[in-house]
Amino acid sequence: MMTIRPARDCDAPGLPGIERSSGEIFRQSPGLEWIADDTVQSEEQHRALIATGVAFVADLPGHGIAAFLNGEVMPDALHIWQIAVHRDRQGRGIGRKLIEAAEQFAADHEIPALTLTTFRDVPWNEPYYQRLGFVTLERGDLGSRLRAVLDAEEQAGMPAARRCAMRKPLHQGHGLMAAVTV
């Protein structure tokens, strides 16, 4: 039985390794193979998001922590900075359960939407999030916050033409998730 729970400070040391493992799948994506060797969020960044942001982990019996989601509450949304699932555990619905936990957190705190940035046309990125109810935003619909995130990604070397921002509006009061243990 997988448990989705808030991340704890003691989880931080293992999270960069999960992100690095998660990135291995990019070796299959032409032009994005470099992401598998790119830098990941540091232990310190994880600790900061655990302390002041929103951070969940997926804990699997016999395996330990297999995935994480972290983000930050913004004035208009809960912005998801990173979702990573260990390569050996991908394709099992863990990422979806983490998104559901973020949705529940947002609903509980009357946050109207989730946002994130991701790669266009990579099966486990934009199309995946679309299946979960996220809508790809056109440049004119971004707003200054998401435009700044995409601009910062471009300055950090991300290919701007392959990036997009997405938003999932949340309907308050519709009971998103009964429990976070699955």
C-alpha positions, 0 to 999 in steps of 0.5 A: 500500500503506497502512502502519499504524505507530506515530506519531512526534513529527514526525507531531503537527502534522498530526494535529489537521487530520485530526481536524477533517476527520474530524469533518465527517461529523457535519454529517450527524447531526441534533443533532450537527452542532456536533461538526464545529466543536468543538475537537480534540486539540491538537498537545501532546496528540498529542505526549503520547500519542505519548510516553507512550501508544499512537498509530498512524497510517495512512500512504498513499503519495501522500497521507501520513498519512490517519488516526490512533488514540491511546489509553492503557494502563489497568489493565484495558484499552487505552482508545482516546481517538480514532480519526480518518480524513481525510474524503477517506479514510473508508469504506476500512477504514482505521479497522478497520486502526487498531483491528487495530493497537491489538488487536495492541499489546494482545495483545503487552502482555497487555492483556485488552481495548480500551475506548472511548466513542462516540455511540450510534446514529450509523452510524460510531460504536456500530454500527460498533464493534459490527461490529468486536466491541465490546460496549456496556456498560450503566451498571451494567457500566461500572466507575469508570474508564469511568463517570468518562470518560462523566461528564467528557464530559457535563461538557464538553458531550457529550449523556449520553443519546447517549453509551456506553462499549464494550469488546472483550475480547481473546483472548490467543494467537490471532494477531490480526494477521500484519502491519501493512502492508496 
